[in-house]
């Protein structure tokens, strides 16, 4: 079905103008009697131009409405009538169809009429073209514009080609007309240039349409492009820094930028320096103009309080980046460094000077404790040592030579404990005499004595000075490799005192070393000899040396078995200066007696000290140890059962003993019987009597009359008796009533209550206390640990070093 789009225009000269689009149908109307129809025409003829007939309809007699058309129009023209209007339809109009047409109407009774029609053929524009001009380059696209910078100018053109009459060209933005100004650039070309001074962010993605038409209210051609707007970054934010970072542990920091198009370029900076790609890991996610970057780093303590920056930039907006900075809060253990005070010279610190150290601390978080260390020992505030600790400073007032060594500061915080470097100081001091050296030299007149002067000195002495009985003649120094030691070759012509002074770079020794030149003699016997490290074949005797007779001494001993002490089996010599002798080559499980004495160049000590020792059994004796493998293999279940039964018996026996002891104590306290418990003889033939308290008695152990016999002579006698029994009296500590050590023939009534002082020796005595208005006398023993234990629960032991404490069974 053909379409017909006709534009009818009435002209002032009664010519009707009709427009048709090429290729469409054109309708040429012809009014009959100007709409006053009284009769229908018998002949209608359409002419093109003045006299060129192209179509006719003949209703005369013998024609019966025959239709005729020109050959050139055959098949394209049709005729129709409707309500007094005859219409000639030209199908598929061509440009050659343009022109003036005349419709002639012949009537049977009415005069002939003519209608004039002007047919215009409209040729639509053939195509549209969008052009973008930038830097003399022409760009065209049918999808999107070239990049348009936010806040920048923009210019774009739309051209319509061909068309008759020339078409109108217009711009619409997002459906609204923004520009309808166009111009004819040249024949058959119409152009509209759109100019935008400042492109807004919201223009991104909007559709920009170009329309062209040469028919009113009808759009014949339309094309569109999407606005491609490049946007600036709007913001940048760093996340993941809510908690402190830990030194040495990997962490991540995220940076998110919004608003940039294309995606922002994320650059990380550390204290103004770009973080290279090899030390960062960046992942970019472009979503809704968002760019995300993650920085992976392992902070160190040096990074604390440093600045991390994240910069988001767009290469099209180089002058408008977005940046955010954060300060790294890195937690790490304290980093310490100890230094000597700035005004002190470490090479010249002498005794009596004031010395102070400063501890430089770098820590995050701040330290919660600071200590000082000297040679592994904690140094704190100590007034007697004149030590002051203030903030991060250690002050040592009037330092002594003991202050030499290494100092360190020790600090801790929430991340751990740290120790600083060691700072070593060497305290200089003037020479002083070494205490532990030989001060007595024995010799005969005319002999030569080699006297050694040993001093402590820092720095080492530069010279020594001697004097003998205030004279310096005849004193010759002997060269020594040890600079802290001076030796003189002294010919003894008289006995007296030899003095030695050492001098170093600080001063001369203020108190000289004193040596006594005495006639030489034999040494005194050793003291307090004890056997130690006893095995099956050897033991060691340790003694305290006595006076050496003015000469170097050593220990010697002879060893014999205890059953034949007069037969010496071996003799052993100790080295000079040593306080022990090793005895070897002994037999297992044998009792020996070692006779120890001291010897020097003048002979041996007059008295010997006997030490009794029993060697241990031979561990290889099968009666003692046996083969562990065979023993283990022969150990049967019966043996285990036997041990278990034996253990149970022992436990039961102990329990019964405890119960019996408690009952015995209860019965003792319930009865009023006083009896003599025991008598023990000591080495001097004296007897120590112990009185036992059995409860409250009308006649106490020590009667009132005896108690009043506390004369000074009896106290001295008792004190001497105690000394004979190896109980020494001391003058410090709490006082107790003491039961005296008596002779065998001393009656009980001579028991004397006396107050004696307790310290390191065992004490025997009585103690009184008042209960129910009566005196209770209780025998007791006081041991070195100041415990008082009832006598009835005691077992007598001889007083000797080391002391033995006897526990109560109650």
Buried (B, 14 or more C-beta within 10 A) or exposed (E): EEEBBBBEEEEEEEBBBBBBBBBBBBBBBBBBBEEEEEEBBBBBBBBBEEEEBBBBBBBEEEBEEEEEBBEEBEEBBBBEEEEBBBBBBBBEBEEEBBEBBBBBBBBEEBEEBEBBBBBBBBBBBEEBBBBBEEEEEEEEEEEBBBEBBBBBEBEBBBBBBBBBEBBBBBBBBEEEEEBEEBEEEEEBBBBBBBEBEEBEBEBBEBEBBBBBBBBEEEEBBEBBBBBBBBBBBBEBEBEBBEEBBBBEEEBEBBBBBBBBBBBBBBBBBBEEEEBEEEEBEBEBEEEEBBBBBBBEBEBEBEBBEBEBBBBBBBEBBEEEBBEBEBEBBBBBBBBBEBBBBEEBEEEEBBBEBBBBBBBEBBBBEEBEEBBBBBBEEEBEEEEEBEBBBEEBBBBBEEBEBEBBBBBBBBBBBEBEEBBBEEBEBBBBBBBBBBEEEBBBBBBEEEEEBEBBBBBBBBEBBEEBBBBBEEEEEEBEBEEEEEBBBBBBEBEBEEBBEBBBBBBBBBEBBEEBBEBEBBEBBBBBBBEEBBBEEBBBBBBBBBBEBBBBBBBBBBBBBBBBBEEEBEEEEBEBEBEEEEBBBEBEEBEBEBEBBBBBBBBBBBEBBEEBBEBEBBBBBBEEEEEEEBEEEEEEEEEEEEEEEEEEEEEEEEEEEEEEEEEEBEEEBEEBEEEEEBEEEEEBEBEEEBBBBBBBBBEBBEEBBBBEEBBEBEEEEBBEEBBEBBEBBBBEBEEEBEEBBBBBBBEEEBEBEBBBBBEBBBBEBBBBBBBBEEEEEEBBBBBBBBBBEEEBBBBBBBEBBEBEEEEEEBEEEE
